[in-house]
Amino acid sequence: MRIGFIGLGRMGANMVRRGLRDEHEIVAYNRTPEKTREIEGEGADGAFSIAELVSKLEKPRAVWVMVPAGDATEAQIEELLEHLEPGDTIIDGGNTNFHDDVRRHAALKEKGIDYVDAGTSGGIWGLKVGYCLMVGGEPDAVAPLEPIFTTLAPPGGYLHVGGPGAGHYVKMVHNGIEYGLMQAYAEGFEIMHASSYDLDLAAISELWMQGSVVRSWLLELAGRAFRANGPDLEHLKGFVADSGEGRWTVQEAIDHDVPAPVITLSLLTRFRSRQDDSYGAKVLAALRNEFGGHEVKTG
C-alpha cells in the first residue's frame, strides 16, 4: 500500500525500512531534512513539507505519525488537518495518552477523518524482529491499514484490540508491566552482585534463558548489557527516566481501585534513581541516629 510517514527517529526510520522491504510505497517526512534525504536514498519517496507529503498520496490517504507524544504530536496533527480531506486517516504510533486518543477521534470524526491509535513496542530491534502492534480504532478505519500492520509486526504480533484509544491503553499497561519486570531483574542482579560469591552475571542471564520460568527478552538484553559493560556497569549512570506510561498506568489503577503495588513501586524507584543524594534518605539516617544512636555518614 502507499502510505505517508512522519517522523524518522530511531523507531520511525526502521519502520519505514521494514515497510520498504515488503514493497510498500512510503512517502516519508522528517522535520530535519537530512533524515528525509537519508531514507530517500533507501527507496522512500521523500517529502520536505507536510503539504508535499499529502500531495504525493492518493485518496483516501493514510498518514502514520511517529513523533514524541504530547505537544509534538498535537502540532503535527494540526498541521496535517490543514491538508487532509474527509475519508483520509491519521495513525498515531507514538506513546500517546489514551484520553487524548478519545478526544482526537471525536474531533476528527466531525471533519470526516478517521483516527487510529497504534501502540508500538519493539524499540531499535523492530527492524529485525518486527514490532508488536496494539491497535485501537473503529473497524472500518483499521481494516484498510492491515497490510502495513502485518508487515511491521512479526507473525501474530498485530491485534486490533478495541475502539478508539484501546491501542494506546493496552500499550500503557504493557509498559507498566515492563517497569515491574525490569525492577525485579534489577533487584535480583543487585543481590547477586553484592554476594560473597564471584558470580558471572552475564553467564547466569544466558543460563536463565534456557528453560527457566523467568526467561524473557529483557533477560536476554541483560546478558548483552553485562557482556558489553562488565558486571559492575561502571560506565553507566543509574539515572532512569520514564516516558509517561508508567505514571498513567498507576493513575488508571488508582481510578479503578485496582491494587498495583509492584508497578507503583517500580515507578517510584525510577524517581529515586534521579537523586544524587536523597533528602528522604538523609531524614531516615538522622532519625535512626536520634532514637538509637546509629552510625551516620557525614560529608
Helices and strands as residue ranges (DSSP letters): E 2-6, H 10-21, E 25-29, H 33-40, E 45-46, H 50-55, E 62-65, H 71-81, E 89-92, H 98-110, E 114-121, G 123-125, H 126-129, E 132-136, H 139-142, G 143-145, H 146-152, E 158-162, H 166-194, H 201-208, H 217-229, H 245-255, H 261-273, H 279-292
